Amino acid sequence: MYIVDGKEYVCTVPVTLSIFNDKWKLDVIWYLLEGEKRYTELFDVINKITKKTLTAKLRELEEKGLINRVAYAEVPPKVIYSLTPLGKELKPLLEEMYKWGMKYVEARGEIVKD
């Protein structure tokens, strides 16, 4: 048995699923794999996310120890987000999910060029 954040689990897969229980958190991690980003950069690149939702997801990922938030005492305020070492460990998993997603699109969908 495993206990994480006060919850009991019999397997670690549900632990992972409890962290990534929505579509936005993996998007945030995916774009931070490219390197550190400011809030506005993440907002601009993540399709159809609201500012309220992005703020909530960034806080949740920071609480889980997957991203760092560094605020600089400047005017205007500057905040940089980056992956922690634990967050960076998701890279191979997300790359495999990307590859599988492309195979699925090729088999069941279509690629639309803008």
C-alpha positions in Angstrom: 0.0 0.0 0.0 1.1 3.6 -0.7 0.0 6.8 1.1 0.4 10.0 -0.8 -1.1 13.3 0.3 -3.1 11.5 3.0 -4.7 9.1 0.5 -4.2 5.3 0.3 -3.4 3.6 -2.9 -2.8 -0.1 -3.7 -1.0 0.7 -7.0 1.0 3.7 -8.2 -0.9 4.1 -11.5 -3.8 5.8 -9.7 -1.3 8.0 -7.9 -0.1 9.3 -11.4 -3.7 9.6 -12.6 -4.7 11.6 -9.6 -2.0 14.2 -10.5 -2.9 14.4 -14.2 -6.7 14.2 -13.8 -7.4 16.8 -16.5 -6.2 17.8 -19.9 -4.4 21.0 -19.0 -1.6 19.8 -16.7 0.1 17.6 -19.3 -0.1 20.6 -21.8 1.8 22.8 -19.2 4.4 20.1 -18.7 4.8 19.5 -22.4 5.5 23.2 -23.2 7.8 23.5 -20.2 9.9 20.7 -21.5 11.2 23.2 -24.1 12.5 25.4 -21.3 11.4 28.0 -18.8 8.5 30.2 -19.7 6.6 33.2 -18.4 2.9 33.0 -17.7 2.0 34.8 -20.9 4.1 32.5 -23.0 2.2 29.5 -21.6 -1.1 31.2 -22.0 -0.4 32.1 -25.6 0.7 28.5 -26.6 -1.9 26.4 -24.7 -4.9 26.4 -26.9 -8.3 27.5 -25.4 -7.2 27.6 -21.7 -8.6 30.4 -19.6 -6.3 32.6 -17.4 -8.1 31.3 -14.3 -7.6 27.7 -15.3 -4.0 28.2 -16.2 -3.3 29.9 -12.9 -5.0 27.0 -11.0 -3.1 24.3 -12.9 0.3 26.1 -12.4 -0.4 26.2 -8.6 -1.4 22.5 -8.6 1.7 21.5 -10.4 3.8 23.6 -8.1 2.2 22.0 -5.1 2.9 18.5 -6.5 6.6 19.5 -6.9 6.6 19.2 -10.7 7.2 22.9 -11.6 9.2 25.8 -10.0 7.8 29.3 -9.8 10.3 32.1 -9.4 9.0 35.6 -9.0 11.3 38.5 -9.5 10.9 41.8 -7.7 10.5 44.0 -10.8 8.0 46.4 -12.2 6.2 45.0 -14.0 6.3 41.7 -12.1 8.2 38.9 -13.7 7.4 35.3 -13.0 9.2 32.3 -14.6 8.0 28.7 -14.6 10.2 25.7 -15.1 10.3 22.0 -14.5 11.7 20.5 -11.4 14.0 17.5 -11.7 10.9 15.3 -11.0 8.9 17.1 -13.7 11.7 16.6 -16.2 11.5 12.9 -15.6 8.1 13.0 -17.5 9.9 13.8 -20.8 10.3 10.2 -22.1 6.7 9.4 -21.1 5.3 12.4 -22.9 7.4 11.8 -25.9 6.0 8.3 -26.2 2.5 9.6 -25.7 3.2 12.1 -28.5 4.3 9.3 -30.8 1.3 7.1 -30.0 -1.0 10.1 -30.6 0.5 10.7 -34.0 -0.1 7.0 -34.9 -3.6 7.3 -33.7 -4.3 10.5 -35.7 -2.8 8.8 -38.8 -5.0 5.7 -38.3 -8.2 7.4 -37.1 -8.1 11.1 -37.9 -6.6 13.6 -40.2 -3.8 16.1 -40.1 -5.0 19.6 -41.2 -2.4 22.1 -42.5 -3.1 25.7 -41.7 
